[in-house]
C-alpha cells in the first residue's frame, strides 16, 4: 500500500516471552504496520485490514481478530470503524499494543514467496 513503510509478521497480545509459531502460547499472530500519516491515514489502514480479513469469526487466541492500538485515539477510531463496518464487532478485540515479537523469516512476505515458488 502506498504510504506503508514497513510491514512485519509476528506475535503480540500475550505475556509469555519469545513466542514462535510452534510455541505461540498466549499470543496472537499479528502484523506490525509502520506508515507515513502524510500519505495514508489510520482509517485507510483499517479499511484495508477489513478488506483483507473479511468478516471476523470466533477463533482460538492464535488466530483471533484483534487490533492493537498505540494510543487512545487509535483505539477510539478502531472501535468506531468496527461498529460501522463489521457485522459482529464484538468478535474484534481492540487492545493496547503489547510487545511485538517478529515471526520467523519464512513467515515474512509469505504470499510473495509462495507466488515465486509457484511460477
Order of alpha helices (4+ residues) and beta strands (2+ residues): beta-beta-alpha-beta-alpha-beta-beta-alpha
